[in-house]
């Protein structure tokens, strides 16, 4: 799954909604540390905040938690997009 996130990073930075619960979920699931959460929130644009989140994802476990956080915040379509693009080249 990590390979998918890396491969789709620029697309994901355009479509993820970080500001309505996602960052809190990632913090509570220990994907982001409190300091990382502050750094992400300091980014001026949604794209920048998304890139900052995606840059933190460096393990399969973090990616699984990221997908779960997306689902918990009503972004199932994004989680499905990541899963459906497994093995496809972009």
C-alpha positions in Angstrom: 0.0 0.0 0.0 2.9 2.4 0.7 4.0 2.1 -3.0 0.5 3.2 -4.0 0.6 6.2 -1.8 4.0 7.2 -3.1 2.9 6.6 -6.7 -0.3 8.6 -6.3 1.1 11.3 -4.0 0.5 14.3 -6.3 -3.1 13.2 -7.0 -3.7 12.5 -3.4 -2.4 15.9 -2.4 -5.2 17.4 -4.6 -8.1 15.3 -3.3 -7.6 14.6 0.4 -9.4 16.8 2.9 -7.0 17.2 5.9 -8.8 19.9 7.9 -12.0 18.2 9.1 -10.9 15.4 11.4 -8.2 13.7 9.4 -5.3 15.2 11.3 -6.9 14.5 14.6 -7.4 10.9 13.6 -3.8 10.5 12.4 -2.6 12.0 15.7 -4.8 9.7 17.8 -3.7 6.7 15.7 -0.1 7.7 16.3 0.6 8.2 12.6 1.5 11.8 13.4 3.3 13.0 16.5 2.0 16.2 18.1 5.0 18.1 16.6 4.3 16.7 13.2 0.6 17.7 13.5 1.7 21.3 14.4 4.0 21.3 11.3 1.3 20.0 9.0 -1.2 22.6 10.3 1.3 25.4 9.7 1.2 24.7 6.0 -0.7 27.5 4.3 -2.5 25.5 1.6 -4.5 22.3 1.7 -2.1 20.9 -0.9 0.8 21.8 1.3 -0.9 20.2 4.4 -1.6 17.0 2.3 2.0 16.8 1.1 3.3 17.2 4.6 1.0 14.3 5.8 1.9 12.1 2.8 5.7 12.7 3.4 5.3 11.2 6.9 3.9 7.9 5.6 6.9 5.7 5.5 5.6 2.3 6.5 2.9 -0.1 5.5 1.4 0.2 9.1 1.2 4.0 8.7 -0.5 3.6 5.3 -3.1 1.1 6.8 -3.8 3.6 9.5 -4.0 6.4 7.0 -6.6 4.5 5.0 -8.6 3.8 8.2 -8.4 7.5 9.1 -9.7 8.4 5.7 -12.6 6.1 6.1 -13.4 7.4 9.6 -13.5 11.0 8.2 -15.9 10.3 5.4 -13.2 10.0 2.7 -13.8 6.4 1.7 -13.6 7.4 -2.0 -10.0 8.4 -1.4 -9.2 5.1 0.4 -10.8 3.2 -2.4 -8.9 5.2 -5.0 -5.6 4.1 -3.3 -6.7 0.5 -3.1 -8.0 0.3 -6.7 -4.7 1.7 -8.1 -2.6 -1.1 -6.7 -0.4 -2.5 -9.3 -1.3 0.1 -11.9 1.4 2.4 -13.4 0.8 6.1 -13.5 
